[in-house]
Amino acid sequence: MSATLLTFALGGIGLLLLGMGMMTDGLKAAAGSSLQGFLERSTRTRLRAALVGFSITAVVQSSSAVIVTTLGFTNAGMLKLRQAAWVVFGSNLGTTMTAWIVALVGLRIKVELIALPMIGLGMLARLLQPGSRLAHVGFALAGFGVLFLGLGLLRDAFIDVAEWIPMERLGTSGIIGILLGVAFGALLTALIQSSSAALAIILTASVTGVLTPLLGASLVIGANIGTTATSVLASIGATANARRLAAVHVVEKLVTGVVALALLGPLWWVSESLAGGPERADISTGLALFHTLFNLFGLLLMTVLADPILRRIERRIRQPELLSEKTRYLDDTVLGVPVMGVAAMRSELKRVYKQLLGRARPLVNSAEDGEPERDISTGALLRAIGDFSSRLGAQTMPPDAAEDLLNLNQAKEDLSQLRELVAELAALPAADVNKGLSPELEAVYLSFMRSGELKQMSAKAREKQLKQAKRLRRQRRTYLLERISDGKTSTLEATRQLHAIAIIEESVKRIVRITDILYPEKAPEPAAGGAAAVARQ
């Protein structure tokens, strides 16, 4: 192969990857913070989640990008594992659109007629409306044009590809050649980190007559399996949620690949027949049909196998315990999209919040449930959250995400102070706490330390509860002063009791501020009997 053709091939692959990256970045930026609400509404059932995965991948033209983004949403707690799994399953089917674009459009027309206007219009929109949603859409449109230019260069480069790629020799080796084809397709996808680009290369090569039908089909199967490399790499050193979803992706791809290999002959016969029979069939169209059929078959298999696979993976890859100092939601996969990073930080702060409340409740009333936690756990978590916040703050983000990040940083500072207050309360003699609190004051303070009860209150109800606590605290202070005057208690003892009350009250103030930030959704204030009903629950 000449140096010119090699240059064309490398340039074509580069333009394919550049175009897909531009499309992905542009569409993600255009979606902005609305992406979270869209995912929450659209992934409530398995079918809807699969349709979301299919649709986004069909538009973005990169299942790897969709899967890595889905890893981030899962880490951030914005998607549950089962929802995310079906988004991934749907994205596998969505990536078949690349094969159809290549087979029906990219290899049959003069690509410059489509690509150059897309690039020109897209970049013009970006220049005229910088920073706007139109600019991001224009960037994605330009990426689509760059992708088409890459296809054109690849098509030209693969005209003489038979001289230097041993694909024909692979095809003459029977089952060994088929297996080598699978391995070659998987390696190609792993190296260029895009199954869509690998499929474009394979289908472009097929048009030049380099590939036999079954060898082309085996390469397509391998490319389908090789896309798991991206999710595996993204999950290295990541949270348990990311590793679980990556494992689901790998298992689904392997199961689909094994079934497709077992049914290689029948599946190709069906694909060839649907494409017009062996006499009329265009091999690229047949391969696009084959790719679609076995991915559709894999999606149908998951309707039966998904739940057992998920249960087994959840047993093998466990979440950190609540008291663990390891982060559960924070890793690099959520930094790329600010809304995911903010949601992940919120979820991690909730862990610290629940740990500290669980430590504080037994200090106010020893009968309360709550497992004492090691201070090093919350301290290490808060330091990790602070480091993550610094990295997230360095990203460019929309104003609403920036405001959320500022509020979460305030919550982190309040949690640090709450941690110190809880440690100070734990160092006091239990008798001072128990004698200092009246039953009514103790009940009000405990209501602030039950997160489930507190987050159900509206802001107005929380403020009302705080005023009641202050009134009861003043009554208790008056009572203790009267006991000193009557000689029933010493000044030193009453001072220690009032100090314990002051620590608890200061803790409660911070708990309310933290709750307002971490649980911004405020329920209506309950009626008179509602509070009692909540308490009974």
C-alpha positions in Angstrom: 0.0 0.0 0.0 1.4 3.4 -1.0 2.2 6.1 1.5 -0.6 8.2 0.0 -3.3 5.6 0.7 -2.0 5.0 4.2 -2.2 8.7 4.8 -5.8 8.7 3.5 -6.7 5.8 5.8 -5.2 7.4 8.9 -6.8 10.7 8.0 -10.2 9.1 7.4 -10.1 7.3 10.8 -9.0 10.5 12.5 -11.9 12.5 10.9 -14.4 9.8 11.9 -13.3 10.0 15.5 -13.1 13.8 15.5 -16.6 14.0 13.9 -18.1 11.6 16.5 -16.5 13.5 19.3 -17.8 16.9 18.0 -21.3 15.5 17.7 -21.3 14.0 21.2 -19.8 17.2 22.9 -22.2 19.5 20.9 -25.3 17.5 21.7 -24.4 17.1 25.4 -23.8 20.8 25.8 -27.0 21.6 23.9 -29.0 19.4 26.3 -27.5 21.0 29.4 -29.2 20.5 32.7 -32.5 19.4 31.0 -30.8 16.1 30.3 -31.3 14.9 33.9 -35.1 15.6 33.9 -35.4 14.0 30.5 -33.7 10.8 31.8 -35.7 10.7 35.0 -39.0 10.9 33.0 -38.0 8.6 30.2 -36.4 5.6 31.9 -39.2 4.6 34.3 -39.8 1.3 32.4 -37.5 -1.1 30.6 -39.0 -0.3 27.2 -38.7 3.4 27.7 -35.2 3.2 29.0 -34.2 1.0 26.0 -35.8 3.5 23.6 -33.9 6.4 25.2 -30.6 4.5 24.8 -31.5 3.7 21.1 -32.6 7.2 20.3 -29.6 9.1 21.9 -27.1 6.7 20.3 -28.8 7.0 16.9 -28.4 10.7 17.1 -25.0 11.0 18.7 -23.6 8.1 16.6 -21.5 6.8 19.5 -22.6 4.0 21.8 -19.4 4.3 23.7 -20.1 8.0 24.5 -23.6 7.2 25.6 -22.5 4.3 27.8 -19.7 6.3 29.5 -22.2 9.1 30.1 -24.7 6.6 31.5 -22.0 5.4 33.9 -21.7 9.0 35.1 -25.5 9.3 35.6 -25.5 6.0 37.5 -22.6 7.1 39.7 -24.3 10.4 40.5 -27.4 8.6 41.7 -29.5 10.1 38.9 -30.2 6.6 37.3 -30.7 3.3 39.1 -28.6 0.4 37.9 -31.6 -1.3 36.3 -32.6 1.8 34.5 -29.1 2.4 33.3 -28.7 -1.2 32.1 -31.7 -0.9 29.8 -30.3 2.4 28.5 -27.1 0.5 27.6 -29.1 -2.4 26.0 -30.9 0.1 23.9 -27.8 2.0 22.9 -26.3 -1.2 21.5 -29.2 -1.3 19.1 -28.9 2.4 18.4 -25.3 2.0 17.2 -26.6 0.0 14.2 -27.7 3.3 12.7 -24.0 4.0 11.9 -23.9 0.9 9.7 -27.0 2.0 7.8 -25.6 5.5 7.3 -22.4 4.0 5.9 -24.3 1.3 3.8 -27.1 3.5 2.4 -25.6 7.0 2.3 -21.9 7.3 3.0 -20.8 4.8 0.3 -23.2 5.7 -2.5 -22.9 9.4 -3.0 -20.2 12.1 -3.3 -19.9 12.8 0.4 -18.5 16.3 -0.1 -22.0 17.3 -1.3 -23.3 16.6 2.2 -20.3 17.1 4.4 -19.0 20.5 3.4 -22.4 22.4 3.8 -22.9 20.7 7.2 -19.5 21.9 8.4 -20.0 25.4 7.0 -23.5 25.9 8.4 -22.6 24.3 11.7 -19.5 26.5 12.3 -21.3 29.6 11.1 -24.0 29.0 13.8 -21.2 28.6 16.4 -19.5 31.8 15.3 -22.7 33.9 15.2 -24.2 32.7 18.5 -21.2 31.8 20.7 -22.2 30.0 23.9 -25.8 29.6 22.9 -27.7 26.3 22.4 -27.7 27.0 18.7 -23.9 27.2 18.8 -23.8 23.7 20.4 -26.2 22.3 17.9 -24.1 23.8 15.1 -21.0 22.2 16.5 -22.7 18.9 16.5 -23.9 19.5 12.9 -20.3 20.3 11.8 -19.2 17.1 13.5 -21.7 15.1 11.4 -20.1 16.7 8.3 -16.6 15.8 9.5 -17.8 12.2 10.0 -18.9 12.1 6.4 -15.6 13.5 5.1 -13.9 10.7 7.1 -16.1 8.1 5.4 -15.1 9.5 2.0 -11.4 9.3 2.7 -11.7 5.7 4.1 -13.6 4.6 1.0 -10.8 6.0 -1.2 -8.1 4.4 0.9 -9.7 0.9 1.0 -9.8 0.5 -2.8 -6.3 -1.2 -2.7 -6.6 -2.5 0.9 -6.4 -6.2 -0.1 -2.7 -5.7 -0.8 -1.8 -5.2 2.8 -4.6 -6.4 5.1 -4.7 -10.3 5.4 -8.5 -10.4 5.6 -8.9 -12.7 2.6 -6.4 -15.2 4.2 -8.5 -15.1 7.4 -11.6 -15.9 5.4 -10.1 -19.0 3.9 -9.3 -20.6 7.2 -12.9 -21.8 8.1 -13.9 -21.6 11.7 -10.4 -20.5 12.7 -10.7 -17.6 10.3 -14.1 -16.7 11.7 -12.7 -16.6 15.2 -9.7 -14.6 14.1 -12.2 -12.2 12.4 -14.0 -11.7 15.7 -10.7 -11.1 17.5 -9.6 -8.6 14.8 -12.9 -6.7 14.9 -12.7 -6.5 18.7 -9.1 -5.4 18.6 -9.9 -2.7 16.0 -12.7 -1.3 18.1 -10.6 -1.4 21.3 -7.7 0.4 19.6 -9.8 3.3 18.2 -12.3 3.3 21.1 -15.3 3.5 18.8 -17.4 0.6 17.5 -19.2 3.1 15.2 -15.8 4.0 13.5 -14.8 0.3 13.4 -18.1 -0.6 11.7 -17.5 2.2 9.2 -14.1 0.8 8.4 -15.4 -2.7 8.0 -18.3 -1.8 5.8 -16.2 0.5 3.7 -13.7 -2.4 3.2 -16.5 -4.8 2.3 -17.6 -2.6 -0.7 -14.1 -3.0 -2.2 -14.5 -6.8 -2.3 -11.9 -7.5 0.3 -14.2 -9.4 2.7 -16.2 -12.6 2.2 -19.7 -12.4 3.7 -19.1 -14.6 6.7 -15.7 -12.9 7.4 -17.4 -9.5 7.3 -20.1 -10.8 9.7 -17.5 -12.1 12.1 -15.7 -8.8 12.0 -19.0 -7.0 12.8 -19.5 -9.4 15.8 -16.0 -8.6 17.0 -16.5 -4.9 16.7 -19.7 -5.2 18.7 -17.8 -7.0 21.5 -14.8 -4.7 21.4 -16.9 -1.7 22.4 -16.8 -3.0 26.0 -13.2 -1.9 26.2 -14.4 1.7 26.6 -16.7 1.0 29.5 -14.1 -1.3 31.2 -11.5 1.4 30.9 -13.9 4.1 32.2 -14.7 1.9 35.3 -11.1 1.3 36.4 -10.7 2.9 39.8 -14.3 4.0 39.6 -17.2 3.5 42.1 -19.1 0.3 42.6 -22.0 1.6 40.5 -19.7 2.2 37.5 -18.1 -1.2 37.8 -21.5 -2.9 38.0 -22.8 -1.2 34.9 -19.5 -1.9 33.0 -19.9 -5.6 34.0 -23.5 -5.6 32.8 -22.3 -4.2 29.5 -19.5 -6.8 29.1 -21.8 -9.7 29.9 -24.6 -8.5 27.5 -22.1 -8.1 24.7 -20.5 -11.5 25.3 -23.8 -13.3 25.4 -25.0 -11.5 22.3 -21.7 -12.3 20.5 -21.7 -16.0 21.4 -25.3 -16.4 20.2 -24.6 -14.5 17.0 -21.6 -16.8 16.3 -23.6 -19.9 17.0 -26.3 -18.7 14.6 -23.9 -17.1 12.1 -25.0 -19.1 9.1 -28.8 -18.7 9.6 -28.5 -15.0 10.6 -26.4 -14.2 7.5 -28.9 -16.1 5.3 -31.8 -14.1 6.7 -29.8 -10.8 6.2 -28.8 -11.7 2.7 -32.4 -12.7 1.8 -33.8 -9.4 3.2 -31.1 -7.5 1.2 -32.4 -9.1 -2.1 -30.7 -12.5 -2.2 -27.1 -13.5 -3.0 -27.4 -12.2 -6.6 -28.7 -8.8 -5.8 -27.4 -8.3 -2.3 -24.9 -5.5 -1.6 -22.6 -6.9 1.0 -22.5 -3.7 3.0 -26.3 -3.7 3.1 -26.3 -7.3 4.2 -23.8 -6.6 6.9 -25.8 -3.6 8.2 -28.9 -5.9 8.3 -26.8 -8.6 10.1 -25.6 -6.1 12.7 -29.2 -4.9 13.3 -30.6 -8.4 13.6 -28.2 -9.8 16.1 -28.3 -6.7 18.2 -32.1 -6.9 18.2 -31.9 -10.5 19.1 -29.5 -9.6 22.0 -32.0 -7.0 23.2 -34.8 -9.7 23.2 -32.5 -12.1 25.1 -32.0 -9.5 27.8 -35.7 -9.4 28.5 -35.2 -12.9 30.0 -31.6 -12.7 31.2 -31.3 -9.2 32.5 -32.6 -9.7 36.0 -30.5 -12.8 36.8 -27.4 -11.1 35.4 -28.0 -7.9 37.5 -28.6 -9.9 40.7 -25.4 -11.9 40.2 -23.4 -8.8 39.5 -24.8 -6.9 42.5 -23.8 -9.8 44.7 -20.2 -9.9 43.3 -19.6 -6.1 43.2 -20.8 -4.6 46.5 -21.4 -1.0 47.4 -19.2 0.5 50.2 -20.9 0.3 53.5 -22.5 3.5 54.8 -19.8 3.9 57.4 -17.0 3.3 54.8 -14.7 6.2 54.1 -14.7 5.2 50.4 -16.8 7.4 48.2 -19.8 5.8 46.5 -20.7 8.3 43.8 -17.6 10.3 43.0 -15.2 9.5 40.2 -13.9 10.9 36.9 -16.9 9.6 34.9 -19.2 12.3 36.4 -16.8 15.2 35.9 -17.4 15.6 32.1 -21.0 16.8 32.5 -21.5 19.4 35.3 -25.1 18.4 36.1 -23.8 14.8 36.8 -21.0 16.1 39.0 -23.3 18.2 41.0 -25.8 15.4 41.5 -22.9 13.0 42.5 -21.6 15.5 45.1 -25.1 15.9 46.5 -25.5 12.1 46.9 -22.2 11.8 48.6 -23.0 14.7 51.0 -26.2 12.9 51.9 -24.1 9.9 53.0 -22.2 12.1 55.4 -25.4 13.8 56.6 -27.0 10.4 57.4 -23.9 9.2 59.2 -23.7 12.3 61.4 -27.4 12.1 62.3 -27.0 8.4 63.1 -24.2 9.3 65.5 -26.1 12.2 67.1 -29.4 10.6 67.9 -28.1 8.1 70.5 -26.2 11.0 72.2 -29.5 12.8 72.8 -31.4 9.6 73.7 -29.6 6.4 74.3 -32.7 4.4 73.3 -32.6 5.8 69.8 -31.3 3.5 67.1 -28.2 4.6 65.2 -24.8 2.9 64.9 -21.9 5.1 66.2 -19.5 5.8 63.3 -15.9 6.5 63.3 -15.0 10.1 62.9 -12.3 9.2 60.4 -15.0 8.0 58.0 -16.8 11.3 57.8 -13.6 13.3 57.9 -12.1 11.3 55.0 -15.4 11.6 53.0 -15.5 15.3 53.5 -11.9 15.7 52.4 -12.7 13.6 49.3 -15.8 15.7 48.6 -13.7 18.9 48.9 -11.1 17.6 46.4 -13.9 16.6 44.0 -15.6 20.0 44.4 -12.4 21.8 43.5 -12.0 19.7 40.3 -15.6 20.2 39.4 -15.4 23.9 40.0 -12.7 24.2 37.4 -15.1 23.0 34.7 -17.1 25.4 32.6 -20.8 25.0 33.7 -24.1 26.7 33.2 -25.3 29.2 35.8 -27.8 26.9 37.5 -25.2 24.2 38.0 -22.7 26.8 39.3 -25.3 28.0 41.9 -26.0 24.4 43.0 -22.3 23.8 43.4 -21.9 26.9 45.6 -24.8 25.8 47.8 -23.4 22.3 48.1 -20.0 23.7 49.2 -21.9 25.6 51.9 -23.6 22.3 53.0 -20.1 20.7 53.1 -18.8 23.4 55.4 -21.9 23.1 57.6 -21.4 19.3 57.7 -17.8 19.8 58.8 -19.0 22.0 61.6 -21.7 19.6 62.5 -19.2 16.8 62.7 -17.2 18.9 65.2 -20.3 19.6 67.3 -21.3 15.9 67.4 -17.8 15.0 68.5 -18.0 17.7 71.2 -21.4 16.4 72.4 -20.0 12.8 72.5 -17.2 14.0 74.8 -19.7 15.3 77.4 -20.9 13.1 80.3 -24.2 11.4 79.3 -25.8 12.5 82.6 -25.4 16.2 81.7 -27.2 15.7 78.4 -30.0 13.6 79.9 -30.6 15.9 82.9 -30.3 19.0 80.8 -33.1 18.1 78.4 -36.8 18.0 79.3 -38.9 15.3 77.6 -40.5 17.9 75.3 -37.2 19.5 74.3 -35.6 16.1 73.7 -38.5 15.1 71.4 -38.2 18.3 69.3 -34.5 17.9 69.0 -34.8 14.3 67.9 -37.3 15.2 65.2 -34.6 17.2 63.6 -32.2 14.3 63.7 -34.5 11.9 61.8 -33.7 12.7 58.2 -36.8 10.9 56.9 -39.1 13.0 59.1 -37.2 16.3 58.5 -37.0 16.2 54.7 -40.8 15.7 54.5 -41.3 19.1 56.2 -41.7 22.3 54.1 -39.3 25.2 54.9 -42.1 26.9 56.8 -42.7 23.8 58.9 -39.0 23.6 59.7 -38.9 27.2 60.8 -41.9 26.7 63.0 -40.2 23.6 64.6 -37.0 25.7 65.2 -39.1 28.4 67.0 -40.7 25.8 69.2 -37.2 24.4 70.1 -36.0 27.9 71.0 -39.1 28.4 73.2 -38.6 25.1 75.0 -34.9 25.8 75.4 -35.7 29.2 77.1 -38.2 27.5 79.4 -35.6 24.9 80.3 -33.0 27.5 81.1 -35.5 29.3 83.3 -36.3 26.0 85.1 -32.6 25.3 85.7 -32.0 28.8 87.0 -34.9 28.4 89.5 -33.3 25.1 90.7 -30.1 27.0 91.3 -32.0 29.6 93.3 -33.7 26.9 95.3 -30.5 25.2 96.1 -31.6 22.0 94.3 -28.7 21.9 91.9 -25.3 23.5 91.8 -24.3 26.3 89.4 -21.5 24.1 87.9 -23.9 21.3 87.2 -26.5 23.6 85.6 -23.8 25.3 83.5 -22.7 21.9 82.1 -26.3 21.0 81.3 -26.9 24.3 79.6 -23.7 23.8 77.6 -25.0 20.5 76.3 -28.3 22.1 75.3 -26.4 24.9 73.5 -24.3 22.3 71.5 -27.5 20.4 70.5 -29.3 23.6 69.5 -26.3 24.7 67.3 -26.2 21.3 65.7 -29.9 21.5 64.9 -29.5 24.9 63.2 -26.9 23.4 60.9 -29.0 20.3 60.3 -31.8 22.5 59.1 -29.5 24.5 56.8 -28.0 21.3 55.3 -31.5 19.8 54.8 -32.6 22.9 52.9 -29.7 22.4 50.5 -29.6 18.6 50.1 -33.4 18.2 49.9 -34.6 21.3 48.1 -37.9 19.8 47.2 -40.2 21.0 49.9 -43.5 19.2 50.7 -46.5 21.2 51.8 -46.8 21.8 55.5 -48.8 19.0 57.1 -52.1 19.6 58.8 -52.5 19.5 62.6 -52.9 15.7 62.6 -50.3 15.2 59.9 -47.4 15.7 62.2 -48.7 13.0 64.6 -49.2 10.7 61.6 -45.7 11.2 60.4 -44.4 10.6 63.9 -46.3 7.3 64.2 -44.7 6.2 60.9 
